[in-house]
Amino acid sequence: MTPLPRTLFGRTAALLLVAFAVLQGTALLVVWHKVIVPLAERSADNLAARMVLAAQTWVELPPATRPDYELELSLRHGLELGAVANRLPEALASGYFERLVAEALADRAGHPVSLKRGPDPDWAWAELPLGGQLLRIGFQRDRYALAAPWEAVGALLGGALAILLLALLMVRRTALRLRSLGDSAQAVGQGRLPERLPETGPEEIRDLTSAFNRMAAEVQSLLENRTTLLAGISHDLKTPLTRLRLALAMLEGVDPARQRRMEADVAEMERLIADMLAFARGLRAEPAEARDLAALLGELADKTGQIGAVRWAGGPPCPWPVAEAAFRRIIGNLLENALRYGAGEAVDLELSCADREARVVVLDRGPGIPVAEREAVFRPFHRLETSRGRDSGGSGLGLAIARQLADAHGWRIELADRPGGGLAATLVMPRDGATST
């Protein structure tokens, strides 16, 4: 079974084409059987009657008047008539109308009649034995063939085709408007404010576009307010946290182990605040500049390798338009996750650079992530069952920040099983910055 097209335009076009083919096929059948066939049969029968009557009249006329009668037939009716001694040897490769004429002649003559071909291919000839003579009578095929109904059918088909093309054009315009709405909705989902869509076209499309433009502006305003609010909270919390840290340092007679735990709690609070602020600011895209991805990955491998083994084999230069800060944060988060859950084994870092996209892969040998959880792990504060503890599981914002940064720059993060066990986390960066699926 042929699958349906995926797009609105494709499905509507396919439906219109099928409906057009069915309706026009039905119309042609009706026109053929109810109009063309009766007209052709009547026209052929009239021509056959005229030819037989002309031959019978010629036989009954005195020989002296026959030449004048033959001239009148030629001028007024386009028929050529005369007595011959021998039959034409070659049968005419007749069409539909010629077959009808031959059948009508046979019915009126009482014996089979076949049309013959003479020196002029535009003429058809019939040979009728009458009055002891062999008469040959011919007609010009173009003059008597039925053409007007076919022109009407052509006009009908042309009009229907024009209506079909106009309908497809209108559907195409609507589909393009909906596609632009979808692209803009994706940009809003990634935290970007798209260009304001033109509020033109039919009333329903204008209302939909106007509502979308208002929604996009409101969402952007809410995101900016969220970022401002979190930034203000982060700034306001720094002072009391600093006082707590100083108070802890000045405490006397306190169990050193308990003091260290309290200091660790304060440090954890500061880290959570920093992560929340980074999460809030993650939707802000930064301009892309040409950078060598291989060199950037080398620096990240050296830096992250201080807390665990990161294997980076290097590679040829890969110049790419990239937002460097976002790239460093995403790959850094992926490397930290891989080291945290990699069961103590080394993490591999790979780069593939093609014309249309670059792919950075972080591979570990940990327990991996179940397929059902691979989308949920990108939600803020989501942790798998095996990493619920704060010490091992982190704040639960690392992958959420990485996803938001990737979305903001038109990239995407893919999670898959690594052959032999473990997880493969891939950052895909299309050259044009548009995500593809």
N, C-alpha and C positions, 0 to 999 in steps of 0.2 A: 504494500500500500504506500502510495506516494505521500510523504509528510507534508503538512500544510506549511506555507511560508511563515516565517517567524514575525515579520513586521506587519503593522496595520496596513500599509500600502500594498504589500505583497498579497496579503489575504484578501483585501478588498478588490485588488486587480484580478486575482484568480477567480473570485466569485463573479465579478462583472464579465470576465471573458467567458466563463462557463455559461452564464445566463445569456450572454450575447450569442454564443454559438448555438445554444438550444433554441432560443427564440427565433433567430434568423434561419436556422435549419428548418424549424416548423413552418415559418412563413414561406420559405422557398418551396417546401413540399406542397403547401396549400396553393400557392401561386402556380406551381407547375401543374398540379392535377386539376385545379379549378379554372385556370385562366389560359396558360400556355398550351397545354395539350388540347383542350377544346378548340381554341383558336387555330392551332396548327392543323388539326384534323379537318376543321371546316374549310380553311384556306386550301388545303390539299385536295379536298373533295370538290371544291368549286373549280380549281384549276383542272382537275381530271375531267370534270363534266364539260368544261369549255373546250378542252382538247378533243374529247370524243365527239362532241357536237360539231366542232370545226371539221373534223375528218369526215363525219357523215354528210355534212353540208357540201364539202368539196366533192364527194362521190356523186351526189345528186345534181350538181351544177353541170351545165353544158361545158364541154372542153374549152370553148372559146372564152368563157367568162372566168375560168379558174385562175389565170394569172392575176386578174384584177382582185379577185377574192384573196389570193395569197398575199398581195401587197397590202390590202386593207388589214389582214390579220397581223402582219408584221408591224404596221405603223400604229394601229390602235391597241393591240393586245400584246405585242411583243412575242408573237408566236410565229414560227417558221414551219411551213407545211409543204409537202410535195411528194410525188410518187418516185419510188426508187426501185432499182432492180435487185440490189444485194443488201444484205443486212450489215450493220456495223459489227466488227468483230469484238470490240473491247467493251466490257461492262463498266458502268460508272461506279467509282468508289463513292457511293452515296452516303449522305448524312441522314439525320433524323427526318427532316422535311422531305427529302427525296424518297425515302422509304415509304412515307405516308402517301405520296403521289403515286408511287408504283402500286401500292395496295389498292388505292381508289381506282386507278385505271383498270386493274385486274377485275375488280368488282363490276365495273361498268362494261368492260369488254367481254366478260364471261370466260376469259382464259388468262393464264399467267402473263404478266408484262414486266419486263425489266428495262430499266433506263440504261441507255448506252452513252458512251463518250465519243464525241466527234473531234474534229480538228481544234475547235475552240473549247478549252476546259471550262469556260464560264457558262457553257450551254449543256443542257441535258436533253437527250433524245429518246423518244418512244416510237416503236415500230408496230403499226396496227394493220393487219390484213383486212381490207374492206372492199367490197364490190369486185373481187377478183384481182385486186391490186395491193401492193405493199406500200402503205403510206408511212412517211416518217414525219413526225411532228416534234418540234423542240421548243423549249422555253429558256429564257435567261434566268439563271439560278438566283442571282442577286436581286432581281426585280420581284420575284415571287416568294423568296424565303422570308420567314417570319422573323423580323428584327426588332420591331417596336417593343414587344413585351420584355425582351432581354434588356433593352435600354432602361425600361421602367424598373426592372429588377436591380440593375446597376445603380440607378439613382436611389432606390430603397436601401441597398447595402451601403452606399456612400454616406447617406444621411445617418444611418444607424452607427456606422463607424465613427463619424464625426461626433455624435452624441457620446459614444463610448470613450473617445479620446478626451472629450471635455470633462466627463465624469472622472476619469483617471487623473486628469490635471488637478481637479478640485480636491480629490482624495490625497494626491501627492502634496499639495499645499498644506492640507490639514495635518498630514503625517509629519511634515517638516516642522510645523508649529509645535506639535506634541513632542517631537524629538528634542527641540530646543528647550521645551519645558522640562523634559527628563534630564537633559544635560545640566540645566540650571539647578534642578532639584538635587542632583548629585553634588554639585558644587556647594550648595547650602549644607548638605549633609556632611561635607568635609570641612565646614566652618568658613568657607569663603563666600564673599558677597558677589554674585554674578552681575554682569551688566543688566541693566533694567531692560526687560523685554518690551518690544513695541506693543501697545495696546490697540491693535487694529484688527480688522476683519469682522466676521459676524458677531452678533451681540453675545452669544454664549462664549465664544473664544475670547472676546474682549473682557468679559466678566472674570473668566478663569485666569487670564493673564494678569488682570489688575489685582485679583486676590493673591496670586502667587507673588507678585512684586511686593505687596504689603507684608506677606508672610516672611519673605526673604529679609526684608529690612528689619522686621521685628525680631527674627531669630538672630541676626547679626548684632542688634542692639542688646539682646539678652546675653549673648556670648561676651560682648565687651563689658557689660555690667558685671558678669560673673568674674571675669578676669580682674577687673578693678576691685571688686569686693574681696577676692582672695588675696590680691596683692596688699590691700589695706590690712586685712587680718594678719597676714604674714608679717608685715612691718610692725603692727601693734604688739604682736606676740614676742618679737625679738627682745624688747626691753625687759619684760618680766622673766623671760628665760635666761637672759644674761644675769639678772639679779639672783635667780635661783642657782646658777652656776657659781657665782661669786660666794653666795651664802654656803653652798656645799663645800667650797674650797676653804672657807674660814671656820667650818665646824671643828670642834675639838672634843675628844673623848667619844667619838663615834666609831663603831666597828668599821674598819677599813673596807671589808668586803661589802657591807651594806652601803657605804658611801660610794663605792665604785658602781654598784647596781643603780643607785640614784643618779649618778652622773651619766651612766649609760642610758637611763630613761630620758633624761634631758636631751642627750644627743639624738636619741630616737625621735623625740618630739620635733627637734630642729630639722631632722632629715625628712620626716613626714610633711612638715610645712613646706620644705623646699620642693618635695615631690608634687605636692598639691599645686604649688605655684607653677611648676613646670608643666603639669597636666593642663592647667587653665590656659597657659600661654602656648600650648602645643598646636592650637588651631591657626596660629599666625604664620602664614607662609613667608619665607624670606626669598630674596631674589637669587636666581641661580647664576653661578659663574663657572667658567671652564676650570676644572681641576683634574689632576691625575688620580683616578680611583685607586690604582695600584699603590701609589705613594701614600695616600690617606690610609689605606688598609694596613700598610706596613707600620705606620705610626700607631694606629689603634692596637695592632697585635703586640707591639713592644710595650705600650702603656698597660694594656690589660694583662699581658703576660706576667706582670709583677705579682698578680694574685693567683695565678694558675698557668698551666701550660697551654699556650695557643700556638698551633702550628700554621705558619703562613709561608708557603713556598715561593711567594713572589710571583712575578709575571711581567709581560711586556707592558709598556705604558698604555693607559686607557683614558685618554682625555674625554671628559664628559661634563655637560652642563649640570651642576649639582649645587644645592644649598648645603654648604659645608657643615654648618653647625647642626642642622637637622640630620644630616648623614652620620656625623660622628655620634650624635645622641642615640640614633636608632641602632647602629651597629654596636655601639658600646653596651646598650641594654641587652641586645641579643647575646653578645659575648658573656656578659655577666650572668644571664640566666643559664646559658649553656655550662658555664663553669660551676654555678651553684648546684645544678641538678645533673651534672655529667658524671656522677658516680666516681669522682676523683680522677677520671681519665682526661687526656689532652683533648682540646677542642680544635677542630680543623676549620680553616677559613679559606674559601675559594672565591674566585672571580672569573666570570665569563663576560666578554665584551663583544657585542655584535653591532650591526649597523643600526637596528631599530631599538634595541634595549640592552641594558646591562643588568647582570644578575650577581648578587653577592650572597653566598651561601655560608651559613654557620652550622657546623655539624658536631653533634656530641654523641656520647655513648650512654646516655642516661636512660631512664625508663620510658621516655617519650611521652606524648600526650594522646589520649584516646581521641578517635575521630569525632565523637559526639561533643568533646570539650574544646575543640580547636577554635571555635568561634567565641565560646564563652570566656576563654582566657584573656581575651582582649578587653573585657569589661573591667572597669575600675574596681579594685579590691577583691577581685575574684581569685581564689586559690584552689588548686586541686587538693583532694583529700590528703595526699601524702606530703603536702607542704603547708599545712595550716599554721604551724608554729611561726611566730614572728622572727625567730632567729634564723630559720632556714627558708622561710617563704617570702621574706621581704615585705614591702608595703602593699604589694598587689597592684602597683601603678606602672611598673616598668613596661609591660607589653601594651597597656592602654596608651601610655605616652608615645611609644613607638608607632602604634597604629594611627593615632591622631596626626603625628608629624608626617607619616607616609601619605595619609589621605590629603593633608593640606598641600602637598607638593605633587600630587598626581601619581604617587608610587603605590605599591601594594606589598603586603607581607604574606607569604604563603608558608604553611606548616605541613610537613609530610614526614612519613617514616623514612628513616635512613636505612639503606640496605645493610644487613648485618646487625641491626639493633640501634636504637637511639632516635634522635630527632634531627631533621633538616629544616632550618628556618631560612627562608630565602627572601631577600629584598629585591623586588623587580622594579627597575627604573626605566620606563619608556623614554625615548629621546625627546618626543614631543610633549612629555609630561602628562599625557592622557592615559588613564588606566584602561586596560583591556582585559577581557575575560575570555 
